[in-house]
Amino acid sequence: MIVSPLIEKKGRYGLFLILMGLLMVIAPFPMVKIMGFGATAAFLSLYSFGYKGAVPLSDSLAQRFLGEGGNDYGKVRVAGSIGYVVMTLLLQRFVPAGTARQYMVWMVASAGLFVLSLFLVPGILSSYEKHISAEKMPASQISSEKKESLPHILAQF
């Protein structure tokens, strides 16, 4: 992506990742109503744009959160990719082909879970550097933004 280096440099991942996730949630819906190769290709391209925009930044964000302890993150990603390919090849033998509507439901569900999971990341809508500096502060000085993230709200219950 053209904007990825700028987003990484500023450390503001949240809004862009949420927008890419919402694009992936919305793009499959028209494919059920509008038939034809051109329409399907266009909406799948939109979905792909969201996916291809979100994955590298999600990886970058994970690497930043891991810091120096994330030296093995690349190995974990490779193992996950291999596992994904193996499971896809295995499951295609056992899971019957679905309808277009069923595929759309799974595309939307996985994208929706991605967007919801972003709100579990502390300080996702603020700058990464601001979040890291808040992590180093005593608990009494943590910004109200960090205290209001979903994990901190849930921890109060």
Helices and strands as residue ranges (DSSP letters): H 4-10, H 14-26, H 29-33, H 37-66, G 67-70, H 73-94, H 100-118, H 128-135, G 139-141, H 144-147, H 150-155
